Amino acid sequence: MVRPSRPDLEVVGVFNPGAIRYGKEIILLLRVAEAPVKRAENEVAAAVFDHSSGKLEIKRWSRDTPGIDVSDPRTIILDGRMWLTSISHFRLARSTDGIHFDVDATPAMQAATELEAFGVEDPRITLLDGTYWINYTAVSQHGIATGLASTRDFRTYQRHGIIFSPPNRDVTIFPDRIAGRYAALHRPMPEGLGEPAIWIAWSPDLFDWGHHLPVASARRNTWDDLKIGGGAVPFHVKAGSTDAWLAIYHGVTRTPLTYSLGALLLDGRDPSKVLGRSRDPILAPEAPYEREGFFAKVVFTCGAIPEGDLVRVYYGAADGVTAVADLSVSDILAGLE
């Protein structure tokens, strides 16, 4: 059981962990969502980090407040402003077998800046040159951005600021330089014109990103016909005689609204080129804890551990719990088109 970070909060979800092998252990960086404990039945509340005071504050309203919109259980809208009913932080979990985890009692990373006022979400972990780079979603009134942090020991963390400005999320940084440069998949979220799609960007130093190109988008009449976005950090595979990257991504079915997982096979030297893509989901919500919950019919991954033909996928189910699935890389490759 994951305990709340303070007495006036309650844990409402533990999901979408980043995953990495660290020595003899498997490390999960769990997204822990907390909501203010209600003091009255007719109350709605939001926890917000105040960067001027450096403290987490609780804002409370009555459901009868004139003009308030609480039709979506995830948000509170009042006077043209939006608040979130939960705020997320990261909690470290350790395991020697990848199944049974010990979870730290206190947050590893939590909201600490104005651009993280509504929390930090959906971490991905990439090992590069002995440093573990953590990119994550930073949420605030300014929008949904992507932040970057690093650690060498999972005890102390250094923040490096925003690397993709709003609205952008689902960033996955490749675990090797490619032709001397760093690469990352990301997902801009256009409004009005355009659709959410997976793009690639390049960087000389992990901090400044450019040379953006679209890689993949939603497909009509398929399981990912509404939108797609990044998932776990890509990893090396051999597809026949071809060196390639396998990127597990999420795709959304329009009707009924369903989040599933698929795979992209990307060229090893130029990952902007798609060599193959899943005909059908490699993981879809089927179990009760995937089909029912805070956000039903959802499986969503931020972390996977490949080892030979096995890839162990850690994923969030229904935006409430963390689950794990062992998949065959050869089966995934056989299901590409």
N, C-alpha and C positions, 0 to 999 in steps of 0.2 A: 504494500500500500504506500502511495506517495503522499506524504503529509504536506499541508499548506505551509507557505513560507512565513505566514504570520496569522495570529488568531482571528482577525476580522476578515480573512479570506477563506474560501473553500475551493478545493481542487475539483474542476468540472471536466477535465480532460487531460490525458497524457498520451501524446501521439506524435507522428511525423518526426521521428528521431533521425539525426545524422548518425552515421556508423563508420567506424574505422578500426583496424587492428592496431593495437598499441602494445608492443612487446608480446607477452604471452596472453594478453587480455583482449577482449572485444569491448570497445568503448561505445556507448550510446550517449548522445547528447539529446536528451528528451525535451520536447516542447511541452511544458506544463502550463495549462490554462487555468487561471484562478478567477473567481468571481467574488465580489463583496458579499459577505453574509448579510442576508436581509434582516432588518430590524422590525419590519411591518409587512403584512401580507400584500398591501397595495403599493409597495415600494418597488422602484427600479433603481439600479445603481451602476456606476462605472468607476473603475480604478484607473487613475491617470498619474503618470510620473510628472512632477513639477520640477523642471530643470533649475529654476531659480532657487528653490529651497533644497533641491536634491532629495526630495521625499516623495513617496507614493501617497497620493491623496484619494479619498473616496468621495465621489459626488453622488448625491441621492435626490430623487424626485418622486413625487406621487404619480401614479398612473393617470390621475385625474387632472394633471397639470394642463392648462389650456394650450393646444397646439402640439402637444407631445405625440410622437409616432413611435410606438413600440410593437408594430405589427411583425417585424422581423426579430426573433429572439436574440439575434446576435448584435443588434444595434439599438441605440436610442437617438432619435432625431428631434431637435428642438431649436427653434429660431434659426433655421438654416444650417445648424452645426450637427455633426454626427459624433457619437460616442460609442465605444464598444462595451458590451456587457461583461466581457472577460479580458484579462490581460495575461500575456504569456511571458514566461522566462525559460531558461535552459537549466536542466538538472542532469548531472552526470550519473551514469549507471555503468557498472563494471561487471564483467563475466569472464570466466575461464572456459566455459563451454558454449557460449553464444546463445544460451537458452535461459539460464537462471542468472538473474542480475541482482546486484546490490545497488540500491539507489541512495545517493547522498541526501542528507537531511536538509541541506541549504542550497540555494541557487548557485550555479557555476557562472552564469551571465544573466543579467536582467537589465531592464530599462535604465539607461544612464545618461541619455542626452535628450535634447529637445526633439530630435528626429526619431526617437524611440519612445515617445510619451505614451503610446498605446501598446507598447510591448515589443518583444523580439520573437520572431516566429521562424519555423521551418529551416533549421540549420543543415548545411551540407559541409562535410569535412574532406579536405584534400591534402594529402601529404606531398610536400615538395621540398627537396633539399633539407630534410631533417626537421622542417617546421610544419605544423598542422594548421592549415588555413581554413578558417570557418567563415563561410559567407551565409548571410541570413537576411530575412525580411525585417526591415525596420518600419514600424507603423506609427503614424502620427497624424495630426490635423493637416500636415503638409502633403500627405499621401503615402503610398506604399513604395518604399525604396529598398535597395539592397546594400547592406553594410558588410564590412570585412573586419575580421579579427584574426589573431594568431596566437598559438601557444606551442610550447615545446614539451610541456609536462602535464597538461590538463589540470594544473593548479592555479596558475596565473595566466591572464589573458590580456593581450594588448589590442585595443581598438584602432582601426586605421581609417575610419570614416566611411562615407557613402561612395560606392564604386559605380552604381547604376541609379540614376535619379528616377523619381516617380513619373508615371506608374510603370514599375518593372519588378518582376519577381521570378522565382523558379530558376535561379542561376546555379549552374554546375560547372566547376572549374576542373579542367582536365588534369590528371595527375602526372603529366610529363610536358616538358617543352616540345613544341612541334616546330621544326626548322628555326630553333632559337627563340621562339616566342611562346608566351602563355596563351591558352585559348579557353574560352568559356561559352557555354550555351546560356542564353537568357531569353526571357519572354516579355517583350514590351506589351502593353495593354492599350491599344489605340481606342479612342472614343469617336463615334461617328463614322469616319471613313477607316476602313481596314478591319482586320480581325486579329485576335491574339494568335501568335505563331512563334515557333522556336527560331531564334536567330543565333548566329555565332559572332563573337567579338574577339579581338586580339589585343595583347598587351605586352610591353617590354619588361614590366615590373610588377604586375598584379594590381597596380593602383590606377593607372590611366588606360582606358579601353577605347578602341576605335576599330576601323575597318569592318563595320557591321554588315552582315549579309543574312538574308532569310535562309533557313535550312529546311523547315517542314511546317506545314499548316494542316488544318482540319481537312478531312476528306468527306465528300458527300456520300450518303448511302452506306456508311460504315459505322463501326462502333465508336469512332472518334470524330463524329460529324459536326460537333458544336465548337470545340476548342481543344487545344493541346498545350502542354507545358512540360518543362523539365522535371526529372525525378531524381534518381540516384546519380552519383558521380560516374561518368563513363569509365570503362575499363577495357584493356587490351584483349582481343580475341584473334584466333586464326580461323578465317572463313575459307576453307580449301587451302589454296596457296597464298591467299591474300591477308596481309596484316591490316587489321581494322579495329575500330572502336565500337563497343556495344553500349548504347545509351538507353537505359530504361526510362520511359517517359509516362506521363499520365494523359489520357484522352477522355473526353467527356461526350457521352451520348446525349443527344437532345431530348429524345422521348423514349422511355422515361429517363429523367435526368440521372445519369449514372457516371461515376468516376471509376475507370479501370486503368490497368497498366499494360503497356506494349513496349516494343523495342525498336530502336533505329540502329541499323548497321551503317557506320560512317567510315569513309576512307581514312586509312591510317596516316597518310601524309597530308590530306586535305579534308578535314572533318566537316567542311561545308557541303561535301558531296555525299548524298544518301545512296548507299548501295543496296539497301533492303529495309523493309518495314513490315511489322506484324500484320498479317491478314486478320487475325482475331486477337483478342486480349490474351496476354500471358497470365494475367491474374485479374479476376473480376469479382465483385462483391457477391458472395454466395452464402456465407455463414451468417447466422442471426446477428452476430456482433458487427458485421459489415453492412448488413441490409437495414438495420435498425439502430437508432442512436441520435446523437445531437444533430448530425447532418447525414441522413440515411443514404444508403447505396453508394458508399465511398470506400475505395482503397487508394492510398496515396503514399508514395515513398520518397524519402530524402536520403536513404542510405542502404547500400548493399555491400556484402563482403564476398568477392569472387574467390574461388579456390578450385583450380582444375575445371572439371565440367560442372561443378556445383556453384550456384550463386545463391547466397542466403540473403533474402530481401526482408528488411525491416520496414514496416509500413504502418500508417495510421488507418484505423478502421472507423468509419462513421464519425470522424473528428472527435473520438472519445477515448479510444484505447490503442495500445501498441500491439501489433501482432508480427509474426514471422512466417515466411514461407521459403522452402528450399526448392529451387527451380534448376532444371538442366539447361546448360548453355547450348548443348547440341540440339535439344528440343526447340529452344527459342530460335536458333538459326534455321532449323528446318521449317519453322512457321513463318518465315519472311517471304515477301514477294517483291 
